[in-house]
Amino acid sequence: MADKNKKKGVAAKKVVVAMSGGVDSSVAAALLVEQGFDVIGISMQLWDYSEPDGSGDGAGDSSDDGVGVAATAGSCCSLDDLQDARRVCYKLGIPFYVANLEEVFKREVVDYFIGSYLSGETPNPCVKCNDVMKFQVLLQRARELDADYLATGHYARIETPAAAGDGYRLLKGVDSNKDQSYFLFTMTQDQLARTLFPVGDITKDEVRRLAAKVGLKVAGKKESQEICFIDGDYGEFLADRLEQKAGEPQKEDTGDIVDGTGRIVGKHKGLFRYTIGQRRGLDIKDGAGPYYVLGTDLESNRLIVGKDEELFAGGLICRELNWISGAAPDLNEVTVKIRYRHQGVLATLGDIKDGELRVEFKEPQRSVTPGQAVVFYNGDQVLGGGWINRAIKA
């Protein structure tokens, strides 16, 4: 295996690898072992596995509201994944540890997920998990073990400073189909300096071939689902937990569906069940459809719908900005991604006022969704990003 992402002068330095039990992190560890690093594998325990569904006394009872989290079959960080990670580390001859992070995961990721829907936004728990769980909590654990670096299986790249005074640059992964740089826009210079992405320079197919070559049984393992703590309908997940918190059912019709004029066209089953651009699951029988979700009115508990052309926006307002270099870019034009699988669109960045940034697209974009991440690129370089507050109509 070739040295693909090794930083200068770090041979034999200690690195902690975040082991998910999947093929990507497993190959990341294998590459680092071959390159001569002192490698330690650590997996995050995010659930209490003493209960059959993983929602026992740990994640489920870590706060007074009693809202639990199920470690479901097929999700990442399940008990099977921990065992896979343990077997990989044994095969590679490296130490393996499990970090119990149930409480912080529930507080920082699951509660954030639930709260975002209740506030009328559509959350992105994968960004939040990377930001808090990996590059804050797990990176701190690595430091406590006197490790020089934390490594993950992300498909992204880090470019070291070319000269004194230059900063680290975060780049897209070589495999455009697997690039995960979108989820990493919250990273800082200090975090980039302490992080390695060993598989960022190779493709997923190459990763699987390398895993098979080394004899790792996870070589053909399927991808985990997008939201690791939900198996099935996220609406039911939210309804169940809201019912536990409120002590009353949350699954009946709870409000009106209205068009842009305020005309009632149907009933919704809880605003948290819908996201902008959604078409399926709308109980509308006026025959004038198809209708799409345009937004929510929390104060009046109304779901607002309209036609496809009403989904397009000319820009957005975003908040909680992070610039990877430490400062806003001095560029007239950047490429903007408003969701993970978005192809990106050229846009101009306005002035930052009261912590908010105005972004204007060169071409109108469909389904700009409050609560989702907006990430700014200059070619392959990730400049930074923020969280979408609202759309600017085209």
N, C-alpha and C positions, 0 to 999 in steps of 0.2 A: 504494500500500500504506500502511495506517495505522500510526502509531506505537503499538505495542501493549505494549512492555515496556521503554521507555526510561527510564533513571533521570534524576533531576533534574540539570540542569547538566552533562551529559556530552557535549554536541554536539562533534564533531570529535575526541573522545578516541580513543585507539588501542585496538582490540579484536582479539584472536586468536580465530578461529572454528575449532573442532575439526571438520574436514571429513571425513566418513565416505564421501562419494561418493553418499549417499542424498539423497532429496528434502528431508528435514527440515532437515539441516544446510545444505543448499544454499539453501533459502528463508531460513533464519536469517541467512546471510551477505547475501543480497539485501536483506532488510529493513534490516539495519544499514547497508549502503551507501546505501540511500535515505534513511535517517535522518541521514546526514552523518557517520558514524563513519569513522575511518581503519582500514580492515579488512585483516587479513592472514589467509589461509587456511593451516592446517597439518593434514596427515594423519599418522596414526601408522603407520609400517611395523612390522608385528608378525611378519613372516616373511622368510626369505631367498628372494627370487624367482628366484635363479639356478638353482634346481632346478625341474623340471616340476611337482612337487606342493607347492612352497613350503617344503620341509623340508630345505634344504641346509645350508650351513655356519653359518647364523646361529642361528635359534631352535633348530635341532636339535642343535647342537654347543656351545651356550653353557655347558654344564656337563659334568662328568665322566660323568654317567649316560648320555649319548647319547640322551636321550628327545627326539624331535623333534616338531614341530607342523606340520600340513599346512594350507596356505592353500587351502581347497577352493572349488570352483565354487559360487556361490550364498551364500558366507559374506560377512560384512562385512569390510572392511579387506583385501580381495583386491587383486591387481594391477589388475583391471578397475575396482575402486572407486577406487583411487588415480588412475587415468586419468580417471574421471568427475569426481572432485574437481578435478583439474587443469583440465579443460575448463570446469567451472563458474566457477572463479576467473578464467580467461581471458575468459569471457563477461562477467563482472562487472567486469573491469579491475582486479583486486586481485592482490597478490603471492601466490604459493603455494610452500609448503615441505613437505618430508617429513621427519619426525623418526624416526630409526631407534631403535625401542624394543623390539627383539626380545628382548634379554636380560632386561629388567625385566618384560616381559609373560610370558615363560616362567616366571620365578622367582615372580612375584607372583600370576599368574592360573592358568596351566596347572598348575604344581606344586601350588598350593593345591587345584585341582580334583581332581587325582589323589590327593593326600594325604587329602582329606576322605573320599573313598570308601573308602580303605584304613583309615580310622579308624572306619568304620561310619556316617558322616554323608552327607547329600545336599547338595552345595555349591550356591552361587548365584554363578557366575562373573560374571554381569552386574553385581551389586552391587560385587563386588571390583574389576572393571575400571573402573567409574565412580569408586570411591573412590580407587584408586591411580593408574590410568593417566591419567584426565582431571583430577581435582581435586587431585592431588598433583603428578604428573610434568609433565603438560601445562600446568597452571597455573604451575608454576615456569618452564617454557620461555617462557610468555607474559611473565612478569616479567623474564626475561633479555632479552627483546626490548623492554623498557620499555613494555609494553602495560598499559593500565589495567584491562582486563577479559579474561576468557576467556568465550566464548559457545559454546553447544552447541545441538543440535536437540531437546533434551528437551521433552516435553510436561509442563511444570511451571511454576510461577510463583514469583517472589521479590517479597515486599512489603518496601519500604524502611521504615526506622524513621519513625514518625509524629512523634516528638518525641525530644528529647535523653534518653538513658537507655534508650530502647526498643531492641530488637534486630531484626535481619532475620528475616522469617518465610518459611518454605518452604511453598508451597501446592500443591494438586493442579492439574493442567492443566485448562483449560476443557473439553476433549474427554474425557468420562469413559471412552470406549472406548480412548483412547490414553494416558491419564494414566500417567506414569512416575515419579511422586514416590516410590513404594515403593522404587525402586532408589537413591534419593538420601538415605536417612536418615542416612548417615555424615557429611553435610556439616556444616561448622562456621560460626560467625559470620564469621570471616575469609574463608572460601571464598565464602560467599553475598555478601559485600560486593564480591568481585572477579569475580562471575559474572553472565552475562545468559542468559536463556532466551527468545529472541525469538518462538518459535512457541507458547509456553505459553498465550497468550490466544486462540488460534484453533484451529479443528478441522483434522483431517487432510484433509478434502475441500477446505477453504479453502487449505491448504498446497499441494495439488496444483494448484488453480486459479491460485494466485499463481505457481507455478513455470512453468506453461504461459504465463501472461500475459507473464512476463519472457523467455520463450523458452529455458528450461532443458530440455535433453533428458532429464533425470532425472525429469521431471514424472510419468511413468507407471511409474517403476521399482518393481519388486516389493520387498516387505519382506524384509530379511535374516532368516536363520534365527536361533533363539534363542541357540544356543551357536555363536559364530562360528568356532571352531577345530575343529569336528567336523562332518563330512558323513556322516550316517547314524547307525548304532548306537553310542551312547556306550559300551556294554559292550565292543564290539570295539575301540574306541579305547583304552579302559583296558587290555584284555587284551594288546593289542599292546605297549603301553608297559611294562606290568608284566613281560612276557616279556623285553623288552630289558634291563630292570633286573636281573631275577633270572637270566637266562640259561637259562630253562627254560619250557616251555609253561604257560600259565595258563588254558587253554580247556576242560579236562576237568572232569567232576564232581568237586567238591572238598569236599563236606560234606553233612550231613543237613538236611532240612527237617523241622521238628517243630511240633506244635501246642502249645497252652498247657500241656498236661499233660506235655509231653516226649515224646509218642509220635511216632516217626518215620513220616512220611507221604510222603517223597520225597527226591530229591537235588537240590542246587542246583549251579550252575555258576560259583561264585565270588560271594561276598557283595556285591562291588562292582557286580554286575549288577542289583541289586534296590533298590527304594526303598519307603518306607512307603505303603501303600494300593494297591500294584501287584497286579493280578490276572493279567494275561497273562504267559505265559512260565514258569509254575510247573509243574514236572513232578510232579504229584500224581495218583494213580490210585486213591484209596481210595473214590471215589464219594460222599463226604460233603460235597463242596464246594457252592458255590464258596468258595475260600480267598483271603485277601488277606494281603499282607505286613504284619506287625505290628512287626517289628524284627529285629535281629541280635544274636547272642551271639558276639562276636569271640573270646573265650577258648576256646570249644568249637567255633568255626567252624560254628555252626548258624544257619539261617534260621528265624525264628519266624513262623508263620502262624496265622490264625484267621478267624472269621466277620466280616461287615461291622460288626455292632454293637460288636465289640471294638475297632474303629478310633477310636471316639469318646473324646475327652479333655475333662476339665473345666477344664483350664488348662495352663500350661507354666512351665518355668524357663528363663530366658535369661541370656546373658552378654555381655560386651564391649559395654556400653551406650553409646550416644551420644545426648545431649540437644542438640537444635539451638540452644536458647536458652543452653546452657551449664549448665543446672540441671534437675533432675527437675521435672515439672509438679506444681502444687498442685491436683490434680483428683481427685475421688472416682471418676470414671468416664471412660474413654476408649474410642475405637473401635480395635480391633486387627485387623490383616491378617496372616495367617500364611503367605501366598504371594501372588504377584503378582495372580492372577486371583480371589483370595478376595474375597468381597463385604464382609467386615469384620463384626465382632461386638463388642457392648459388653462391656467387661471392667473389672475393678478391678485396680489395681497395688498390690502389697504392698511391704514394706520391702526395701531392697537389703542383702543379707548376703553378705559375702565376694565381692563383685563380681557376685552373681547376683540376679535379680529374679524374684519369683513373680507370675504373671499368672493371674487366675481369670476364666473366661468366664461371661457371664450364661446362655449356653446351650452345651451340649457341642458341640465341633467335631470334624470328621472329619480324620484323617490329619495330625496335628501331627508335623512331621518334623524331627528333629535336624539341624542344619547349615543350615537355611533361615533367612531373615531374618524377624523379627517386627517390624512397624512400627506405631507408635502415632499416632493422629490425634485431633484435636479439630475436628470438622467437616471443613473443607477443609485445615486446617493440619496439617502433619507435625510432631509433637512430638519424634520421635526413634525409636530402635529398638535392636535387638540381634540376637543369634544364638541360635537355639533349642538348648538343651542336652538337654531331655527333656520328655516330656509328663506331665501329672498326670492320672491316670485319673479318668473321670467317676464 
